[in-house]
Amino acid sequence: MAIPPGLYSGTSSLALVARASAFSVGLLYGSMKLKVLKMTTKPHKVEATAHH
């Protein structure tokens, strides 16, 4: 997804980079949360699921 330098200049490219990094961080956070949820749904982790 290479963007031509003429379209985005200055703060626009910064905002685009910020949006892209925020999106990747959100993806990471979501996958981590899914892993934790899968871990806590196991029957031997009753104390962990009690917090929800």
C-alpha distance matrix in Angstrom:
0.0 3.8 6.3 9.7 12.3 14.7 13.3 13.1 16.1 18.2 18.4 15.5 12.9 15.2 15.3 11.5 11.7 14.9 13.6 10.9 13.8 16.2 14.4 14.4 18.0 18.9 17.8 19.9 22.7 22.8 23.1 25.7 27.6 27.6 29.0 31.6 32.6 33.0 35.1 37.3 38.0 40.0 43.8 44.7 42.5 44.6 44.7 40.9 40.6 43.5 41.5 39.3
3.8 0.0 3.8 6.6 9.0 11.8 11.1 11.1 13.6 16.0 16.9 14.3 11.4 14.1 15.0 11.5 11.6 15.2 14.8 12.4 15.0 17.8 16.7 16.7 20.0 21.4 20.7 22.4 25.2 25.7 26.0 28.4 30.4 30.7 32.0 34.5 35.7 36.2 38.1 40.2 41.2 43.2 46.9 47.7 45.4 47.5 47.4 43.6 43.5 46.4 44.1 42.1
6.3 3.8 0.0 3.8 6.3 8.5 7.4 7.5 10.4 13.2 14.2 11.4 9.0 12.3 13.0 9.9 11.0 14.5 14.0 12.6 15.5 17.9 17.2 17.9 20.9 22.1 22.0 23.9 26.4 26.9 27.7 30.0 31.8 32.3 33.8 36.1 37.1 38.0 40.0 41.8 42.8 45.0 48.7 49.6 47.1 49.0 48.8 44.9 44.7 47.4 45.0 42.9
9.7 6.6 3.8 0.0 3.8 5.5 5.8 7.3 9.5 12.9 14.8 12.3 10.3 13.9 15.1 12.6 13.8 17.3 17.2 16.1 18.9 21.3 20.8 21.6 24.5 25.7 25.7 27.6 30.0 30.7 31.5 33.7 35.5 36.1 37.6 39.8 40.9 41.8 43.7 45.6 46.6 48.8 52.5 53.3 50.8 52.7 52.5 48.6 48.5 51.1 48.6 46.5
12.3 9.0 6.3 3.8 0.0 3.8 5.6 5.8 6.6 9.8 12.3 10.6 8.7 12.1 14.0 12.2 13.2 16.5 17.2 16.6 18.9 21.3 21.5 22.3 24.8 26.4 26.8 28.4 30.6 31.7 32.7 34.5 36.3 37.3 38.7 40.7 42.0 43.1 44.8 46.6 47.9 50.1 53.7 54.3 51.7 53.5 53.0 49.2 49.2 51.7 49.0 47.1
14.7 11.8 8.5 5.5 3.8 0.0 3.8 5.8 6.6 10.3 12.9 10.9 10.3 13.9 15.2 13.9 15.6 18.6 18.9 18.9 21.4 23.5 23.6 24.9 27.3 28.6 29.2 31.1 33.1 33.9 35.2 37.2 38.7 39.7 41.3 43.2 44.3 45.6 47.4 49.0 50.2 52.6 56.2 56.9 54.2 55.9 55.4 51.6 51.4 53.8 51.1 49.0
13.3 11.1 7.4 5.8 5.6 3.8 0.0 3.8 6.5 10.2 11.6 8.8 8.8 12.6 13.0 11.5 13.9 16.6 16.3 16.6 19.5 21.1 21.1 22.7 25.2 26.0 26.7 28.9 30.7 31.4 32.9 35.0 36.2 37.1 39.0 40.9 41.7 43.1 45.1 46.5 47.6 50.1 53.7 54.6 51.8 53.4 52.9 49.2 48.8 51.1 48.4 46.2
13.1 11.1 7.5 7.3 5.8 5.8 3.8 0.0 3.8 6.9 8.1 5.4 5.2 8.8 9.5 8.5 10.8 13.3 13.5 14.1 16.7 18.3 18.7 20.4 22.5 23.6 24.6 26.5 28.2 29.1 30.8 32.6 33.9 35.1 36.9 38.5 39.6 41.1 42.9 44.2 45.5 48.1 51.6 52.3 49.4 51.0 50.3 46.6 46.4 48.5 45.7 43.7
16.1 13.6 10.4 9.5 6.6 6.6 6.5 3.8 0.0 3.8 6.4 5.7 5.7 8.4 10.1 10.2 11.8 14.0 15.1 16.0 17.9 19.6 20.7 22.1 23.8 25.3 26.6 28.2 29.7 31.1 32.7 34.2 35.5 37.1 38.7 40.1 41.4 43.1 44.6 45.9 47.5 50.0 53.4 54.0 51.0 52.5 51.6 47.9 47.9 50.0 47.0 45.2
18.2 16.0 13.2 12.9 9.8 10.3 10.2 6.9 3.8 0.0 3.8 5.5 5.9 6.7 9.0 10.4 11.3 12.7 14.6 16.0 17.1 18.7 20.4 21.8 23.0 24.6 26.4 27.6 28.8 30.5 32.4 33.4 34.7 36.6 38.2 39.3 40.7 42.6 43.9 45.0 46.8 49.3 52.7 53.0 49.9 51.4 50.3 46.6 46.8 48.7 45.5 43.9
18.4 16.9 14.2 14.8 12.3 12.9 11.6 8.1 6.4 3.8 0.0 3.8 5.5 4.9 6.0 8.5 9.8 10.2 12.0 14.0 15.1 16.0 18.0 19.8 20.6 21.9 24.1 25.4 26.2 27.9 30.0 31.0 32.0 34.1 35.8 36.7 38.0 40.1 41.4 42.3 44.1 46.7 50.0 50.4 47.2 48.5 47.3 43.7 43.8 45.5 42.3 40.6
15.5 14.3 11.4 12.3 10.6 10.9 8.8 5.4 5.7 5.5 3.8 0.0 3.8 5.4 5.1 6.2 8.7 9.8 10.4 12.3 14.2 15.1 16.4 18.5 19.8 20.8 22.6 24.4 25.4 26.6 28.7 30.1 31.1 32.8 34.7 35.8 36.9 38.8 40.5 41.5 42.9 45.6 49.0 49.6 46.6 47.9 46.9 43.2 43.1 45.0 42.0 40.0
12.9 11.4 9.0 10.3 8.7 10.3 8.8 5.2 5.7 5.9 5.5 3.8 0.0 3.8 5.4 4.9 6.2 8.5 9.7 10.4 12.2 14.0 15.1 16.5 18.2 19.6 21.0 22.5 24.0 25.5 27.1 28.5 29.9 31.5 33.1 34.5 35.8 37.5 39.0 40.3 41.8 44.3 47.8 48.3 45.3 46.9 46.0 42.3 42.3 44.5 41.6 39.8
15.2 14.1 12.3 13.9 12.1 13.9 12.6 8.8 8.4 6.7 4.9 5.4 3.8 0.0 3.8 5.4 5.1 6.1 8.5 9.8 10.5 12.0 14.1 15.4 16.3 18.0 19.9 21.0 22.1 24.0 25.8 26.7 28.1 30.0 31.5 32.6 34.1 36.0 37.2 38.4 40.2 42.7 46.0 46.3 43.2 44.7 43.6 40.0 40.2 42.2 39.1 37.5
15.3 15.0 13.0 15.1 14.0 15.2 13.0 9.5 10.1 9.0 6.0 5.1 5.4 3.8 0.0 3.8 5.5 5.0 6.0 8.5 9.8 10.3 12.0 14.2 15.0 16.0 18.2 19.8 20.5 22.0 24.2 25.4 26.3 28.2 30.1 31.0 32.1 34.2 35.7 36.6 38.2 40.9 44.2 44.8 41.6 42.9 41.9 38.2 38.2 40.1 37.0 35.2
11.5 11.5 9.9 12.6 12.2 13.9 11.5 8.5 10.2 10.4 8.5 6.2 4.9 5.4 3.8 0.0 3.8 5.4 5.1 6.2 8.6 9.8 10.5 12.4 14.2 15.1 16.6 18.4 19.8 20.9 22.7 24.3 25.5 26.9 28.8 30.2 31.3 33.0 34.7 35.9 37.3 39.9 43.3 44.0 41.0 42.5 41.8 38.1 37.9 40.1 37.3 35.3
11.7 11.6 11.0 13.8 13.2 15.6 13.9 10.8 11.8 11.3 9.8 8.7 6.2 5.1 5.5 3.8 0.0 3.8 5.4 5.0 6.1 8.4 9.7 10.6 12.1 14.0 15.3 16.5 18.1 19.7 21.2 22.5 24.0 25.7 27.1 28.5 30.0 31.6 33.0 34.4 36.0 38.4 41.9 42.3 39.3 41.1 40.2 36.5 36.7 38.9 36.1 34.4
14.9 15.2 14.5 17.3 16.5 18.6 16.6 13.3 14.0 12.7 10.2 9.8 8.5 6.1 5.0 5.4 3.8 0.0 3.8 5.5 5.2 6.0 8.5 9.9 10.4 12.0 14.1 15.2 16.1 18.0 19.9 20.8 22.0 24.1 25.6 26.6 28.0 30.0 31.3 32.3 34.1 36.7 40.0 40.4 37.2 38.7 37.7 34.0 34.2 36.2 33.2 31.6
13.6 14.8 14.0 17.2 17.2 18.9 16.3 13.5 15.1 14.6 12.0 10.4 9.7 8.5 6.0 5.1 5.4 3.8 0.0 3.8 5.5 5.1 6.1 8.7 9.8 10.3 12.3 14.2 15.1 16.2 18.4 19.8 20.7 22.3 24.3 25.5 26.5 28.4 30.1 31.1 32.5 35.2 38.5 39.3 36.2 37.6 36.9 33.1 32.9 35.0 32.2 30.2
10.9 12.4 12.6 16.1 16.6 18.9 16.6 14.1 16.0 16.0 14.0 12.3 10.4 9.8 8.5 6.2 5.0 5.5 3.8 0.0 3.8 5.4 5.1 6.3 8.6 9.8 10.6 12.4 14.2 15.2 16.7 18.4 19.9 21.1 22.8 24.4 25.6 27.1 28.8 30.2 31.6 34.0 37.5 38.2 35.4 37.1 36.6 32.8 32.7 35.1 32.5 30.6
13.8 15.0 15.5 18.9 18.9 21.4 19.5 16.7 17.9 17.1 15.1 14.2 12.2 10.5 9.8 8.6 6.1 5.2 5.5 3.8 0.0 3.8 5.3 5.1 6.1 8.4 9.8 10.5 12.1 14.0 15.4 16.4 18.1 19.9 21.1 22.4 24.0 25.7 26.9 28.3 30.1 32.4 35.9 36.2 33.3 35.1 34.3 30.5 30.8 33.2 30.5 28.9
16.2 17.8 17.9 21.3 21.3 23.5 21.1 18.3 19.6 18.7 16.0 15.1 14.0 12.0 10.3 9.8 8.4 6.0 5.1 5.4 3.8 0.0 3.8 5.5 5.0 6.0 8.6 9.8 10.3 12.0 14.2 15.1 16.1 18.1 19.9 20.8 22.1 24.1 25.5 26.5 28.2 30.8 34.1 34.6 31.5 32.9 32.1 28.3 28.4 30.5 27.7 26.0
14.4 16.7 17.2 20.8 21.5 23.6 21.1 18.7 20.7 20.4 18.0 16.4 15.1 14.1 12.0 10.5 9.7 8.5 6.1 5.1 5.3 3.8 0.0 3.8 5.4 5.0 6.2 8.7 9.8 10.4 12.4 14.2 15.2 16.4 18.5 19.9 20.8 22.5 24.3 25.5 26.8 29.4 32.8 33.7 30.8 32.3 31.9 28.1 27.8 30.3 27.8 25.7
14.4 16.7 17.9 21.6 22.3 24.9 22.7 20.4 22.1 21.8 19.8 18.5 16.5 15.4 14.2 12.4 10.6 9.9 8.7 6.3 5.1 5.5 3.8 0.0 3.8 5.3 5.0 6.2 8.6 9.7 10.7 12.3 14.1 15.3 16.6 18.4 19.8 21.1 22.6 24.3 25.8 28.0 31.6 32.1 29.4 31.3 30.9 27.1 27.2 29.9 27.6 25.8
18.0 20.0 20.9 24.5 24.8 27.3 25.2 22.5 23.8 23.0 20.6 19.8 18.2 16.3 15.0 14.2 12.1 10.4 9.8 8.6 6.1 5.0 5.4 3.8 0.0 3.8 5.4 5.0 6.1 8.5 9.9 10.5 12.1 14.1 15.3 16.4 18.1 19.9 21.0 22.3 24.2 26.5 29.9 30.2 27.2 29.0 28.3 24.5 24.8 27.3 24.7 23.2
18.9 21.4 22.1 25.7 26.4 28.6 26.0 23.6 25.3 24.6 21.9 20.8 19.6 18.0 16.0 15.1 14.0 12.0 10.3 9.8 8.4 6.0 5.0 5.3 3.8 0.0 3.8 5.4 5.0 6.0 8.6 9.8 10.4 12.2 14.2 15.2 16.2 18.2 19.8 20.8 22.3 24.9 28.2 29.0 26.0 27.4 26.9 23.1 22.9 25.4 22.9 21.0
17.8 20.7 22.0 25.7 26.8 29.2 26.7 24.6 26.6 26.4 24.1 22.6 21.0 19.9 18.2 16.6 15.3 14.1 12.3 10.6 9.8 8.6 6.2 5.0 5.4 3.8 0.0 3.8 5.5 5.1 6.2 8.6 9.8 10.6 12.4 14.3 15.2 16.5 18.4 19.9 21.1 23.5 27.0 27.9 25.2 27.0 27.0 23.2 22.8 25.7 23.7 21.7
19.9 22.4 23.9 27.6 28.4 31.1 28.9 26.5 28.2 27.6 25.4 24.4 22.5 21.0 19.8 18.4 16.5 15.2 14.2 12.4 10.5 9.8 8.7 6.2 5.0 5.4 3.8 0.0 3.8 5.4 5.3 6.1 8.6 9.9 10.7 12.3 14.2 15.4 16.6 18.3 20.1 22.1 25.6 26.0 23.3 25.4 25.1 21.3 21.6 24.5 22.5 21.1
22.7 25.2 26.4 30.0 30.6 33.1 30.7 28.2 29.7 28.8 26.2 25.4 24.0 22.1 20.5 19.8 18.1 16.1 15.1 14.2 12.1 10.3 9.8 8.6 6.1 5.0 5.5 3.8 0.0 3.8 5.5 5.1 6.1 8.6 9.9 10.5 12.1 14.1 15.2 16.3 18.2 20.6 23.9 24.3 21.3 23.0 22.4 18.6 18.8 21.4 19.1 17.7
22.8 25.7 26.9 30.7 31.7 33.9 31.4 29.1 31.1 30.5 27.9 26.6 25.5 24.0 22.0 20.9 19.7 18.0 16.2 15.2 14.0 12.0 10.4 9.7 8.5 6.0 5.1 5.4 3.8 0.0 3.8 5.4 5.1 6.2 8.7 9.9 10.4 12.2 14.2 15.2 16.4 19.1 22.4 23.4 20.6 22.1 22.1 18.4 17.8 20.7 18.8 16.8
23.1 26.0 27.7 31.5 32.7 35.2 32.9 30.8 32.7 32.4 30.0 28.7 27.1 25.8 24.2 22.7 21.2 19.9 18.4 16.7 15.4 14.2 12.4 10.7 9.9 8.6 6.2 5.3 5.5 3.8 0.0 3.8 5.4 5.0 6.2 8.7 9.7 10.5 12.3 14.2 15.4 17.4 21.1 21.9 19.5 21.5 21.9 18.1 17.9 21.2 19.8 18.1
25.7 28.4 30.0 33.7 34.5 37.2 35.0 32.6 34.2 33.4 31.0 30.1 28.5 26.7 25.4 24.3 22.5 20.8 19.8 18.4 16.4 15.1 14.2 12.3 10.5 9.8 8.6 6.1 5.1 5.4 3.8 0.0 3.8 5.4 5.1 6.2 8.6 9.8 10.5 12.3 14.3 16.2 19.6 19.9 17.2 19.4 19.2 15.5 15.9 19.0 17.4 16.3
27.6 30.4 31.8 35.5 36.3 38.7 36.2 33.9 35.5 34.7 32.0 31.1 29.9 28.1 26.3 25.5 24.0 22.0 20.7 19.9 18.1 16.1 15.2 14.1 12.1 10.4 9.8 8.6 6.1 5.1 5.4 3.8 0.0 3.8 5.4 5.1 6.1 8.5 9.7 10.4 12.2 14.7 18.0 18.6 15.7 17.2 17.1 13.4 13.1 16.1 14.5 12.9
27.6 30.7 32.3 36.1 37.3 39.7 37.1 35.1 37.1 36.6 34.1 32.8 31.5 30.0 28.2 26.9 25.7 24.1 22.3 21.1 19.9 18.1 16.4 15.3 14.1 12.2 10.6 9.9 8.6 6.2 5.0 5.4 3.8 0.0 3.8 5.4 5.0 6.1 8.5 9.8 10.6 13.0 16.5 17.7 15.3 17.0 17.8 14.2 13.4 16.8 16.0 14.1
29.0 32.0 33.8 37.6 38.7 41.3 39.0 36.9 38.7 38.2 35.8 34.7 33.1 31.5 30.1 28.8 27.1 25.6 24.3 22.8 21.1 19.9 18.5 16.6 15.3 14.2 12.4 10.7 9.9 8.7 6.2 5.1 5.4 3.8 0.0 3.8 5.4 5.1 6.1 8.6 10.0 11.5 15.2 15.7 13.6 16.0 16.7 13.2 13.3 16.9 16.3 15.3
31.6 34.5 36.1 39.8 40.7 43.2 40.9 38.5 40.1 39.3 36.7 35.8 34.5 32.6 31.0 30.2 28.5 26.6 25.5 24.4 22.4 20.8 19.9 18.4 16.4 15.2 14.3 12.3 10.5 9.9 8.7 6.2 5.1 5.4 3.8 0.0 3.8 5.4 5.0 6.1 8.6 10.4 13.6 13.8 11.0 13.2 13.3 9.7 10.1 13.6 12.7 12.1
32.6 35.7 37.1 40.9 42.0 44.3 41.7 39.6 41.4 40.7 38.0 36.9 35.8 34.1 32.1 31.3 30.0 28.0 26.5 25.6 24.0 22.1 20.8 19.8 18.1 16.2 15.2 14.2 12.1 10.4 9.7 8.6 6.1 5.0 5.4 3.8 0.0 3.8 5.4 5.1 6.2 9.0 12.1 13.3 10.7 12.1 13.0 9.6 8.5 12.1 11.8 10.3
33.0 36.2 38.0 41.8 43.1 45.6 43.1 41.1 43.1 42.6 40.1 38.8 37.5 36.0 34.2 33.0 31.6 30.0 28.4 27.1 25.7 24.1 22.5 21.1 19.9 18.2 16.5 15.4 14.1 12.2 10.5 9.8 8.5 6.1 5.1 5.4 3.8 0.0 3.8 5.5 5.3 7.1 10.7 12.1 10.5 12.5 14.2 11.3 10.4 14.2 14.7 13.4
35.1 38.1 40.0 43.7 44.8 47.4 45.1 42.9 44.6 43.9 41.4 40.5 39.0 37.2 35.7 34.7 33.0 31.3 30.1 28.8 26.9 25.5 24.3 22.6 21.0 19.8 18.4 16.6 15.2 14.2 12.3 10.5 9.7 8.5 6.1 5.0 5.4 3.8 0.0 3.8 5.6 5.9 9.3 9.6 7.7 10.5 11.8 9.0 9.4 13.1 13.7 13.4
37.3 40.2 41.8 45.6 46.6 49.0 46.5 44.2 45.9 45.0 42.3 41.5 40.3 38.4 36.6 35.9 34.4 32.3 31.1 30.2 28.3 26.5 25.5 24.3 22.3 20.8 19.9 18.3 16.3 15.2 14.2 12.3 10.4 9.8 8.6 6.1 5.1 5.5 3.8 0.0 3.8 5.4 7.8 8.4 5.6 7.4 8.7 5.9 5.6 9.4 10.2 10.1
38.0 41.2 42.8 46.6 47.9 50.2 47.6 45.5 47.5 46.8 44.1 42.9 41.8 40.2 38.2 37.3 36.0 34.1 32.5 31.6 30.1 28.2 26.8 25.8 24.2 22.3 21.1 20.1 18.2 16.4 15.4 14.3 12.2 10.6 10.0 8.6 6.2 5.3 5.6 3.8 0.0 3.8 6.3 8.5 7.1 8.0 10.6 8.7 6.9 10.4 12.1 11.2
40.0 43.2 45.0 48.8 50.1 52.6 50.1 48.1 50.0 49.3 46.7 45.6 44.3 42.7 40.9 39.9 38.4 36.7 35.2 34.0 32.4 30.8 29.4 28.0 26.5 24.9 23.5 22.1 20.6 19.1 17.4 16.2 14.7 13.0 11.5 10.4 9.0 7.1 5.9 5.4 3.8 0.0 3.8 5.7 5.8 7.8 10.7 9.7 9.0 12.2 14.3 14.2
43.8 46.9 48.7 52.5 53.7 56.2 53.7 51.6 53.4 52.7 50.0 49.0 47.8 46.0 44.2 43.3 41.9 40.0 38.5 37.5 35.9 34.1 32.8 31.6 29.9 28.2 27.0 25.6 23.9 22.4 21.1 19.6 18.0 16.5 15.2 13.6 12.1 10.7 9.3 7.8 6.3 3.8 0.0 3.8 5.5 6.0 9.7 10.0 9.2 11.5 14.4 14.8
44.7 47.7 49.6 53.3 54.3 56.9 54.6 52.3 54.0 53.0 50.4 49.6 48.3 46.3 44.8 44.0 42.3 40.4 39.3 38.2 36.2 34.6 33.7 32.1 30.2 29.0 27.9 26.0 24.3 23.4 21.9 19.9 18.6 17.7 15.7 13.8 13.3 12.1 9.6 8.4 8.5 5.7 3.8 0.0 3.8 5.7 8.4 9.2 9.9 11.9 14.5 15.8
42.5 45.4 47.1 50.8 51.7 54.2 51.8 49.4 51.0 49.9 47.2 46.6 45.3 43.2 41.6 41.0 39.3 37.2 36.2 35.4 33.3 31.5 30.8 29.4 27.2 26.0 25.2 23.3 21.3 20.6 19.5 17.2 15.7 15.3 13.6 11.0 10.7 10.5 7.7 5.6 7.1 5.8 5.5 3.8 0.0 3.8 5.6 5.5 6.7 9.0 11.1 12.5
44.6 47.5 49.0 52.7 53.5 55.9 53.4 51.0 52.5 51.4 48.5 47.9 46.9 44.7 42.9 42.5 41.1 38.7 37.6 37.1 35.1 32.9 32.3 31.3 29.0 27.4 27.0 25.4 23.0 22.1 21.5 19.4 17.2 17.0 16.0 13.2 12.1 12.5 10.5 7.4 8.0 7.8 6.0 5.7 3.8 0.0 3.8 5.4 5.4 6.3 9.3 10.9
44.7 47.4 48.8 52.5 53.0 55.4 52.9 50.3 51.6 50.3 47.3 46.9 46.0 43.6 41.9 41.8 40.2 37.7 36.9 36.6 34.3 32.1 31.9 30.9 28.3 26.9 27.0 25.1 22.4 22.1 21.9 19.2 17.1 17.8 16.7 13.3 13.0 14.2 11.8 8.7 10.6 10.7 9.7 8.4 5.6 3.8 0.0 3.8 5.6 5.2 7.3 10.0
40.9 43.6 44.9 48.6 49.2 51.6 49.2 46.6 47.9 46.6 43.7 43.2 42.3 40.0 38.2 38.1 36.5 34.0 33.1 32.8 30.5 28.3 28.1 27.1 24.5 23.1 23.2 21.3 18.6 18.4 18.1 15.5 13.4 14.2 13.2 9.7 9.6 11.3 9.0 5.9 8.7 9.7 10.0 9.2 5.5 5.4 3.8 0.0 3.8 5.5 6.0 8.1
40.6 43.5 44.7 48.5 49.2 51.4 48.8 46.4 47.9 46.8 43.8 43.1 42.3 40.2 38.2 37.9 36.7 34.2 32.9 32.7 30.8 28.4 27.8 27.2 24.8 22.9 22.8 21.6 18.8 17.8 17.9 15.9 13.1 13.4 13.3 10.1 8.5 10.4 9.4 5.6 6.9 9.0 9.2 9.9 6.7 5.4 5.6 3.8 0.0 3.8 5.4 5.8
43.5 46.4 47.4 51.1 51.7 53.8 51.1 48.5 50.0 48.7 45.5 45.0 44.5 42.2 40.1 40.1 38.9 36.2 35.0 35.1 33.2 30.5 30.3 29.9 27.3 25.4 25.7 24.5 21.4 20.7 21.2 19.0 16.1 16.8 16.9 13.6 12.1 14.2 13.1 9.4 10.4 12.2 11.5 11.9 9.0 6.3 5.2 5.5 3.8 0.0 3.8 5.6
41.5 44.1 45.0 48.6 49.0 51.1 48.4 45.7 47.0 45.5 42.3 42.0 41.6 39.1 37.0 37.3 36.1 33.2 32.2 32.5 30.5 27.7 27.8 27.6 24.7 22.9 23.7 22.5 19.1 18.8 19.8 17.4 14.5 16.0 16.3 12.7 11.8 14.7 13.7 10.2 12.1 14.3 14.4 14.5 11.1 9.3 7.3 6.0 5.4 3.8 0.0 3.8
39.3 42.1 42.9 46.5 47.1 49.0 46.2 43.7 45.2 43.9 40.6 40.0 39.8 37.5 35.2 35.3 34.4 31.6 30.2 30.6 28.9 26.0 25.7 25.8 23.2 21.0 21.7 21.1 17.7 16.8 18.1 16.3 12.9 14.1 15.3 12.1 10.3 13.4 13.4 10.1 11.2 14.2 14.8 15.8 12.5 10.9 10.0 8.1 5.8 5.6 3.8 0.0
